[in-house]
Amino acid sequence: FIMEANWHCDNYGVDTITVAVIIAFAMECYQRGYITATDTDGLALAWGNEMAALSLLHQISRGETELAKAAGKGMLALVDWVAASHAGRTGKDPRPELEKFAMQAKGLPFSLYRTHRSLSMQGSFAAASDIGAHHAAAWLIKVDLLGAFPTFQDKAKALISYPRVRLGNDNMGLCKLPWVDVFNPESARRKDGDIHINPASQEIYADCYNGMLGTDLDWKRIFEQTDRDINLQRVMNVMRYGSKTGNYDWIPDRAIGPIDDQLYEAEQEFNDKEVRKAAGSAAAIENLQTGEKRELLMNHRKEELRKLIQVYYQERGWNASGIPTVATLQQVGLWSFLNEETQTRMSEMAA
């Protein structure tokens, strides 16, 4: 099934990650009763129904049904369509519930990572990637779970340094996989800095850069130049969303923690440990029901994510609303390239 679906995506020119997450969302909506067989034109979109999934893939690619047309416009359009269909049938707006498991950030479907145990990865998908939940920004889930970034400051700095390397490789037209997937043994011998960023391999990339351009920069200086790219992307978002730009730096509840009691109980030992830590003692949660513990856990994790995002903004030189300051745009050499209208609006909103 996976190979066939992938083959069809290649033929249609459809992104595999995007369509997979969208089909999964449609299936969950069907199973939860938010859409019916009438909405799906008879497709039984139950989990595991491979033929139904393939049929929906073809329909999306060809724009054959109303559901498929909405799905073809992306996750946000599909959420709107499902909400309108359900409200028209029941008189109830399901949007708050749909948004808990519509796995997208800024409209981009998730890159298939379960981020609920990794605060750094949550921060990456929520705020460090201006295009949405894309792993190209900061692929931190593994090293974060290994304890590489114990403090908010450590996590925020990683959300800057790792995207610098990834984007720097892109700008040089070089494949980043030798850096990501092949750990250089020499990096483990380094006594200063973050060994997980594979500094010994970064020096090889720097040799390539300096050899091409005749410069003499270390790898950190080379990749710091991508701060212009990141801030330019952010300026584009600010020009579109204005002072509310920071509101879009968020992820669905499911990416943060268990959205129902069953999911909490599936990882109860781990979740109970976190709740005890958040509550300050085991006695504080001893008599709580699963739903009460889950609420405590979700509130705690959301607060942690909010804190991380604010520290990330500070490290980036952005204000509390996620808007780059004029000083930051000047420092990275971007300000003078902005037109008068953009400079005026950025000055007003950054202040």
Order of alpha helices (4+ residues) and beta strands (2+ residues): alpha-alpha-alpha-alpha-alpha-alpha-beta-beta-alpha-alpha-alpha-alpha-alpha-alpha-alpha-alpha-alpha-alpha-alpha-alpha
